[in-house]
Amino acid sequence: MSDDRDLSRIAALLRKAESTDNEHEAEAYLVAAQRLATKASVDLAVARAHTAGRERRAAPVQRVVAIGEPGKRGLRTFVQLFLAIGRANNLTCDVARDSTRVHAYGFESDLDAVEAIYASLVVQMVRACDAFLKSGEHAEETVRRRVRVPGSGRVNRRTRELEYDFTVVERPVHTTTARITFQEAFAVRIGTRLQEARVQAEQQWLDEAPEQERTGAAVVLRAREVELAEHYRAHSTARGTWAGNRITVGAAERSRRAGDRAGRRARLGGETEIGGARRGIGA
């Protein structure tokens, strides 16, 4: 199967998803795009198995993906979106401590597909979040904050430390909190949708394979996972765990629900051509 042909077909599905205003059609194109990306990856794995020893086999590679400039707020949520897409497309990733870049490990076809899907979805996420914040809906929700009572400081005679009185007040959800919560929920929903599409695609591929080939197909899939894992262990220099994988909890429930809805409605659109230069965040 030709990589170029697969990418062209995925790109066509992305353009169709972007052009339709019908939510159900957009969902169908999203599933089809993910299914094709999964199937292409599976077929390439089979091809690698059949061509072993006869020609140079495709091997996993590492690609550095720029997420944003240092100091830009909310980069963690952009990384979360990329990781959600990557997990559904057979990538293993390391993340820079400041969330400005991702070191992605996988096969070229999977990396191209992930970058194409991410390029579309990150733009949709930002636009949907901006529209939500502009509506002011997030400010209608209040949260309880524990704040210091002014002028209540006194010295503890035993510890010689200052002590203060506190009170609980109701305050509107801060815009930054609303944005982060919205975009986290968007990324989680996208990850769920793409994972479901991947499972469906792999199951369909196995179901359609001749009965005598199904066991071999499962072995090929497992061998591919092992090859990726070995490549990652051999080349990753990551130390520790990325702190940005935490999810905000508690406040801004309206923002979370709004982000989830936006993730459900998101289309896979052709913001950039597959394999081409990716638009910068916020551009």
Buried (B, 14 or more C-beta within 10 A) or exposed (E): EEBEEBBEBBBBBBBBBBEBEEEEBBBBBBBBBBBBBBBBBBBBBBBBBEEEEEEEEBEBBBBEBEBBEEEBEBBBBBBBBBBBBBBBBBBBBBBBEBBBBBBBBBBBBBBBBBBBBBBBBBBBBBEBBEEBBEEEBBBEBEBEEEEEEEEEEEEEEEEEEEEEEEEEEEEBBBEEBBBBBBBBBBBBBBBBBBBEBBEBBBEEBBEEBEEEEBEEBEEBBEEBEEBBEEBBEEEBEEEEEBEBEEBBEEBBBBBBEBBBBBBBEBBBBBBBBBBEEBEEBEE
